């Protein structure tokens, strides 16, 4: 089975706070879009037991993972283990959208079979 969605449907901005729009939530993976106006931020948090993949669709900002700051912009891709303390700030002048995939970390037994 295939599902097709338009990214633009999930690119919604709010002047008061960043928005999160879930696209898929299937089997051990969640896919969503985070949308930030300039100055908005995602507080530091973790995703234990998951791998985190971020794709910067539009805009720019600062990703901080375990205290390490990295400037990111359109078409950058970031990966982090879910145990890392992660935050994002849109410190650019344009709105920013991040395409996020959270995928459960496979067990060691499963990884051996791959």
C-alpha positions as CSV (number, residue, x, y, z in Angstrom):
1,X,0.0,0.0,0.0
2,X,1.2,3.5,-0.8
3,X,0.3,6.8,0.7
4,X,0.9,10.1,-1.1
5,X,0.9,13.4,0.7
6,X,1.7,16.9,-0.3
7,X,4.4,18.5,1.9
8,X,2.7,21.9,1.6
9,X,-0.3,20.5,3.5
10,X,1.9,20.2,6.5
11,X,3.8,23.5,6.2
12,X,1.7,25.6,8.5
13,X,3.2,28.5,10.5
14,X,1.9,30.2,13.6
15,X,3.1,33.6,14.9
16,X,2.7,32.4,18.6
17,X,4.6,29.1,18.6
18,X,6.1,26.5,16.3
19,X,3.8,23.9,14.8
20,X,4.2,20.1,14.5
21,X,2.2,18.3,11.9
22,X,2.3,14.4,11.8
23,X,2.4,12.9,8.3
24,X,2.9,9.2,9.2
25,X,2.9,7.2,12.4
26,X,3.4,3.5,11.4
27,X,5.1,0.6,12.9
28,X,8.0,2.0,15.0
29,X,8.4,5.2,12.9
30,X,6.9,8.6,13.1
31,X,7.3,11.2,10.4
32,X,6.4,14.8,10.9
33,X,7.1,18.4,10.0
34,X,8.2,21.1,12.4
35,X,7.5,24.7,11.3
36,X,9.2,27.7,12.9
37,X,8.8,31.4,12.4
38,X,12.0,33.5,13.0
39,X,12.9,33.5,16.7
40,X,10.9,30.4,17.6
41,X,12.6,27.4,19.2
42,X,12.2,23.8,20.1
43,X,13.2,23.2,23.8
44,X,15.9,20.6,24.5
45,X,14.6,17.1,24.7
46,X,15.4,13.4,24.0
47,X,13.9,10.5,22.1
48,X,15.2,7.5,23.9
49,X,15.2,4.3,21.9
50,X,14.9,6.1,18.6
51,X,17.1,7.4,15.8
52,X,16.4,11.0,14.8
53,X,16.7,12.2,11.2
54,X,16.2,15.9,10.4
55,X,16.0,17.4,6.9
56,X,15.9,21.2,6.6
57,X,13.4,21.8,3.9
58,X,13.4,25.6,4.1
59,X,15.0,28.2,6.2
60,X,17.9,28.0,8.6
61,X,18.8,27.9,12.2
62,X,20.9,26.3,15.0
63,X,20.6,22.7,16.0
64,X,22.2,21.9,19.4
65,X,22.9,18.2,20.2
66,X,24.4,17.5,23.6
67,X,25.8,21.0,23.8
68,X,27.3,21.1,20.3
69,X,25.9,23.9,18.1
70,X,25.6,23.4,14.4
71,X,24.3,26.0,11.9
72,X,22.0,24.4,9.4
73,X,20.2,25.6,6.3
74,X,18.0,24.4,3.4
75,X,18.9,20.9,2.2
76,X,21.0,20.0,5.2
77,X,20.4,16.5,6.8
78,X,21.2,15.7,10.4
79,X,21.2,12.4,12.2
80,X,21.3,11.9,16.0
81,X,20.7,9.0,18.3
82,X,17.6,9.6,20.4
83,X,19.6,9.7,23.7
84,X,21.2,13.0,22.6
85,X,19.7,16.2,24.0
86,X,18.4,18.0,21.0
87,X,17.1,21.5,20.4
88,X,16.5,23.8,17.4
89,X,16.2,27.6,17.1
90,X,15.2,29.5,13.9
91,X,17.7,32.3,14.2
92,X,17.3,33.2,10.5
93,X,15.1,35.8,8.9
94,X,12.8,33.5,7.1
95,X,10.4,30.7,8.2
96,X,12.0,27.3,8.6
97,X,10.5,23.8,8.1
98,X,12.2,20.6,9.3
99,X,11.1,17.1,8.0
100,X,11.7,14.8,10.9
101,X,11.8,11.0,11.0
102,X,11.9,9.1,14.4
103,X,12.7,5.5,13.9
104,X,12.9,3.0,16.7
105,X,16.4,1.7,17.2
106,X,16.5,-2.0,16.3
107,X,17.4,-4.5,19.1
108,X,20.9,-5.9,19.0
109,X,19.4,-9.4,18.1
110,X,17.6,-7.9,15.1
111,X,20.6,-6.0,14.0
112,X,22.7,-9.2,13.9
113,X,20.2,-10.8,11.5
114,X,20.4,-7.9,8.9
